Amino acid sequence: MKRTFITLTLAMLLSMPQVMATEYYDDIDDATRDELADEQDYETDSIHEAAPEQAQIFTPSLTGITASTGKKKQPCIYDMPYSISANYPNYHRLAANTGVLIGGGLATLVILDLLPENSTNWNKKEEAEVPMAERYFDNVMNGPHWDGDSPIFNYVLHPYAGAAYYMSARSQGFNMWYSALYSFAISTVFWEYGVEAFMEIPSYQDLIITPLGGWLLGEAFYRAKRYIVEHDYRLLGSKALGYVTAFLCDPVNEFLGYFRGNDAHGWSARHNIDLTSQFSMSPDGMGGQAPTLSVSLTF
């Protein structure tokens, strides 16, 4: 939706210079002349006093200064130029993303535990016989090691999971370095030395490939999503393809966006600028007419 953010009205009294204005007072008494002069001065002062307030109300900002409250709104990183170091962190939304990742990680652990033993290499017999706390301590102390997991897990699913962690922070305004650190924390601290350590010894592949692959793949996902966002969620002219691809690149933010709102939507409405002007004549208050120029800038 286009929003008009500034309307500037310039009154140009071209046909009535200031030296001619006094001629209107020649045929009236001094008291009336002084009263009219004071009224004109008051109107002029009122216009100059109101102008700064009006300018403040309509001040535009891609970083989100709201017109009604004047409060600063969290900027959307997709409105900013691409950068690997610029930082616009939204900690509130990142906290919600982290909660989803933790819940999803616990659910994944349950699903993996239900898979056959040859799919995960988890020792079902040891899991049933050894207490959970003891099993966790033994796995942490004996690791890390090179695991024998399926290449699908080690070289496809783990980098993709790392990229999803990375995008959870990147799309919420964090730069490349902080997003990589966040991906490392989720994959290593929460997952590898967290919930998964109850089931198996931490592995070198997971400690290296998940955060590193997630970093590289995640930044590629971020660039791809920027392209989709800047085309109003269209890819190859298709919105359906655009939405699906955006979800695959950034599943956590796209999923939560259906419930809390997605600031990446409506990119063109915020960035396409339209300048229009209108010239008209209006009464000048002294029996004549003055030209008026109205300029409207929308984006």
N, C-alpha and C positions, 0 to 999 in steps of 0.2 A: 504494500500500500504506500502510495506517495504521501509524504508529509511536507507541508509547506513550512519551512523553518525560518524564513525571513521575508518580511514585506516592508519595503522602504518607500515612503511617499515623499517626493520632493516637490514642494510648492515653489514655482518660479514666477515671480511677479515681473515678467518681462515688459509688460506694457505700462507699468506704474513704478518708475524709479522713486527712490526715497525723496529726491528733491521736489518731485511733483506732488507727493502725498500731502505736503503742507498747504497746497492750494485749496484743498477741500475745507480748510478751517478759516479761510479769509473772510467769509460772509457771516460768521457766527461770533457770539460774544466770547470773552476770554474764559469764563468759568466753564462753559460747555466745551470749548476747545481743549482745556486742560483735562476735563473728565474723559473725553474721547481718547486723548493721548495716553492717559493712565490705563484705560481699558485695553488699548492696543498693546502697551508694554506688558500688561499682565498676561494676555494671551500668548505673546511671544515667549515670556519667561516660562509659562506652563508647558509649552511645547518642548522647550529645551530641558526642563526638569523631568518630563515624562519619557524622553527619548532613551536615557540610559536604562530605565526599568524595562522598557519595551525590548531593547536590545538584549537584555539579560534573559528575558522570557524565551526569546526565539533563538538563542545561541545554539547552533548545532554541534554535535559531537559524536563521532563514531565510537568513542569510549563510553558513551551512555550517560550524558547529563540530562536528566529528565526535565521537561519543560515545566511541569506542574509543581514539583517538589524541590527542584534544584539539587537533589541528592545524586551522588555519583553511582552509576550503574556499572556492574562488572563488564568489562569489554569482552567481546567475542574474538577469539584469536583468528577466526576466519575473515574478520573485517580488517585485520592488520596485514601489512606486507609480510611476505614469507621471510623468515629469519630462523637461524638455528640457535640464537642466543637471547632474543627478545623474550621477556617473561611477563605474562599477565595472569598470574595464578588465581584460580577460583577454588579455594580450600574447601568451601562448603560442599560444592558438587563433587570434588575429589573424595571427600569423606564418604559421600553416598556411594560413589563408584567402588571404593574400597570395601564397603559393607557388602555390595553385590558380589565382588570377587571372592570375598571370604566365604559367603554363603554358597556361591557356585563351586568353590574349591572343596568344601565339605560334601556337597552333593556329588561331585565327581569322584571323591574318594569312596563313597558308598557304592556308586555304579561300578567303579573299577574292582572293588572287592567282590562284586557279584559275578565278574567275568571269570572264565576258566583260568586255572593257574598258569597255563602255558602262554596266556595273553599278556600277563603282567609280571610273571616270574615271582609272584608273592607266595611265600611258603604257607599254605593253608594249615598244615599240621602244626607248625610253630605258632601260628597266629592263634590257634585254638588252645594250645597248651601253655604258652608263656604269657605271664601277665603283661598288660599293655605298657606300663611304666618301665618294666624291666626290658621289654623288647625295644622300646624307644632308646633307652640308654645304651644298650648293646649296639644298635644300628649306628648311632651317632659316633660312638667311640671307635667302631671298626671301619668307618668310612673316611673319605669317599673311595670308591672303586670304579672300575670300568664295568658297566653293566652289559647284559646280553639282551636288552629289550629290542623289540621289533624296530626296524628302521622307520616305520611309519610313525611310531611314538617319538623316537629320538630326533629325527631329521625333518619331520613334517608337522606333527601336532605340537611338539614343544616350541619350535620357533614361532608358530602361529599363536600359541598361548602367550609367549613373550611379547609378540606384537600387540595383542589385545591388551595386555597390561600397560604397554608403552602408550598406546592410543588413549587409554583411560585418563592418563595425565596430560598427554600432548593436546588433546582436544579441549581440555579445560585450562588452556593458557600457559602451561609449563613449557619451558624451552627444551631443546633436544637433550641437554645434559641432565636436567632434573627428571625428565621422563625416562631416560635410560636408568637412572638411579632408582626410580620408583619401580620399574620393571624388574630390576635386580632384587630389590627388597621383597617384592611379592613372590617371585619365582624361587628365590633362595631361602629367605628367612621364613616366609609363611608356608611355602610348599615343600621345598626339598629338605630343609632342616626343621620343618614344622609338621604338618599332618602326614606327609608321605613317609617321614622317618619312623612313624609307628609301624609301617608295613615293610620297609626295606631299607637297606643301607644307601645313603646318598651316593649319587654317581657323578663321575667327572663330566660325562656327556651332558647331563641335565644342568650342572652348575655352569658350564661354558656355553652350550648351544642355546639354551632357552633365553638367557638375558642378551647374549651377543646377537644371536639370530633375530630376537625380538627387536633389538635396537635398529638393525639394518632394515629388516622387513617393515617394522613399525614406521620408520621415517618415510619409506616408500608408500606405505598406506596413507600417511598424512598428506603427502603430495598429491596422491590420487584423490583423496577426499576433498582437498582444496579445489581441485579441478571440477569435481562434481558439484560442490557447493556454489562455486562461481557460475555454474550453468543452471542454477535453481534445481539441483538434484536431477538433472537430465544427463544421461550418458548415451551417446550415439542417437540423440533425439528422443530417447525413451525415458520417461520418469520411472517406470517400473524397474528398468535395468539400473537406473541411477540409485534408487532406494535400496535395491538388493545389494549392489556393489558397496554402497556406503555402509550398510549393515555389516557386510563381511569384513570391511576394513576397520570398522569401529563398533563392534557389537554392543559394548557396555553403554556407551553414550547414546547410540541410536535407540537402544531398547528403553533406557530411562527417559529419553527425550519424548516418548509417547505419553509419559505421565507428568513430567515436570516442565515440559516445553523445551524446544530445541532452538537455541539462539542462532544456529547456522542457517535456518530457513529464511527465505526472503532476502537473499543477498542482493539481487538486482534492484529491489525496491530501495535499498539503502545506499546504493552506489551509482545508480544512473541519475545524472543531474540534468534538470530541465530548466532553462532560463526563459521566462516570458516577461513581456513588458506591455503596458497599456498607457496611451496618452489621451488625456481628456481635459475639458475645461470645467472649472468649478467657480462658484461665486467667491469673490475675494472679501466680502463683508463691507465694501465701500461703494456698492453700486456697479461694480465692474466684474470682469471675469479674469481668472488667472489660469494659466496652463498647469496641469498636474501630471506628473509622471509616476506610475506605479510599477515597481519591479518585483517579480515573484520568482524565487529560486526554489525549486523542489528537487528532491532526490529520493 
